[in-house]
Amino acid sequence: MNHEQSFQQSGFDYPEVRSAYPPQNSRFTDPQLATPANADGWPELLDDEPRSKPKRGSSSKSDAAKAKEPIAEASNSDEDEDDSKVPPRGAGARKSAADNVKGTASPRSHARNKNAPSRKVPFQSHKQPLPSIERTDPEPGVGYSPPTDGSSPQSPSHSLPPGSRHMGYHTPDSSLSPEKISLSHLPPMQHFYLDYLRNNITYHHYFFRIDANYFLHHILIEQALSYEPLLHAVIGFAAFRATLGKPDGKIQNFLGYYNRSVSLLLKSLASGQTHTDATLLTILQLATIEEYLGDWVNLLGHQKAAYRLLTELYTVDSITDNELRRKVLSWYSRFDLFAGFMSGCEPVLGREWLAAHKDYYTEHASQHPESIEYKLEEASANHRLVAIDMAMLFAKLPRRAITVEQFRRDNELLAVRVRNLREEMEPLLSHDQYIIKSFEGAPERDEEDIVGPYRSGVLRRGPLWGVNFIKLDWLGTSIMHTYQTALVLQEPPPPGLVNLALEVCGLFEVMQYWPGSAPGSLLSAQTGLGIAIVFLPKDDRHTMWCRKKLAAVESQGYTYPATLRNKLASLWGISELRHWWLPNEEGYPPIVRSIRAFIEDRTQDAGQQPKAEDVRTMKGLFDKLYMNDNPDDVHG
């Protein structure tokens, strides 16, 4: 019985999930792609290798045999765990990260799903953040030692993921470091890639703005060990990142894990298995892989499925109850805003969810005025709330849901909020001890550079590292608000868009060249770059700078869709961009070629819904966009 028949017989259907994955006869499920090849001693996916169960114990059955068996109903055995076996946290004893989200359902009704059938929603309410997740301003010698000469931070005094050391990542109890999750029961290849994730992948690779390494290296892994579809999705992403670091990396090295995750997830959904946090995390992890592969249309399918599960599992009142849920909302809302921005449509998640998120951090920032972490989280949450309000407002006028007069009034209030976002960052930017002043070890400046990357005061380090990305988000929001206002009202935009775009470029480049930047920083910063480049002058010097940066991003694994290359080729009048960013295929990695060919083959015959087509064509960014030789003269 195939997955389609399983869905029909079970009476359960998630069309968004099914549409996000290719049919069984596609190249995606080619046996040669479904099994990672062994290259230079790297672990390979062996169907006859013994595997451990996601829960306790182990199984000697192969994955091939297990794939033929129906997935059993989710066990509630974890709820019966003896709390005395859980290691203490801080001053008191707390449950593990996975147990942290178990319990009974909230008595409150779902905010946007009032007719949903009654069911258990596994969570446990905590009025205060768990000590293991709470991070304080780092002290000298504990996780971070602030230098006095502007150089890079020193290494932490206890073992932490490499990328975290630059941001002052710190857990009050060092015994709770992610390495304390035992992986010894796993097969070697699974152990290898989860170790790779913990040691080489940071929250920047997942596009979080504020330090989320504990969530990724501990909570996510703990959830993955309890749900096999998530385990293979997480391993697939780690294998993807590891493959990019190999000169002879092959697409087969990670697609097998991804394919297995998809297969197990569809079987889990079709079986009627209880949906949990891990189910939603699986979809979000697969969506992240889709974004990296440049498959934005199928990413929209993941986003829709994630929305349905999020509103099924949680309510507006319960979404901030623990760290897992708060990070899930941040993770999902980025996809929601991303899809809305690219399609020109409003996000599907109601603003009340993001308002609750922002209120949570505002309350805790007030209760802990000394915490930089809470101030950063509050600023980031407030930015997302402004972004969703902007997306909703600009989507109303084209469909005549609001008058022009009402739009003008609401937009003036929105403009004030956008300006206030910058003003709210000023207290964070006033900590002079975290300003980067030294760029020792950085490459020499390119004579054809369009910005001055080595300027003191552009970048912050240590616990203020996150403010650099919040600033990038503000610049992008300010650019789009200014441009879309002029576009909707059919007015010439005010001067200054180019200056904002150049500020984005300067911040992006200093992150690229500063030796202390954490792994993945360039990937996380590329979102603002994608907005800024279309507003720069179109002379050879500026376009070549943009081409070099786009090539640098894509060579690190973030594949831009063909639509973007085609649009920029038309905008700049450079036809070769449809193939590769640089002349003569300079810096064109073979693995990127393979990924592009794979996605093109996967999506060329896929039928699209209207919003999916708008995302594919990037209607929200390029619709009616025209820029002439005057960089400040932009007309819609």
Buried (B, 14 or more C-beta within 10 A) or exposed (E): EEBBEBBEEEEEEBEBBBBBBBEEEBEBBEEEBBBBBEBEEBBBBBBEBEBBBBEEEEEEBBBEEBBEEEBEEBEEEBEEBEEEEEEEBBEEEBBBBBBBBBBEBBEEEBBBBEEEEEEEBBBEEBEEBBBBBBBBBBEEEBBBBBBEEBBBBEEBBEEBBBBBBBBBBBBBEBEBBBBEBEBEBBBEBBBBBBBBBBBBBBBBBBBBBBBBBBBBBBBBBBBBBBBBBBBBBBBBBBBBBBBBEEEEBBBBBBBBBBBBBBBBBBBBBBBEBBBBBBBBBBBBBBBBBBBBBBBBBBBBBBBBBBBBBBBBBBBBBBBBBBBBBBBBBBBBBBBBBBBBBBBBBBBBBBBEBBBBBBBBBBEBBEEBEEBBBBBBBBBBBBBBBBBBBBBBBBBBBEEEEBEEEEBBEBBEEBBEBBEEBBEBBEEBBEBEEBBBEBBEEBEEBEEEBBBEBBEEEBBBBBBBBBBBBBBBBBBBBBBBBBBBBBBBBEEEBEEEBBEBBBBBBBBBBBBBBBEBBBBBBBBBBBBBBBBBBBBBBBEEEBBBBBBBBBBBBBBBBBBBBBBBBBBBBEBBEBEBBEEBBBEEEEBBBEBBEBBBEBBEEBBEEBEBBEBBBBBBBBBBBBEEBEBEEEBBEBBB
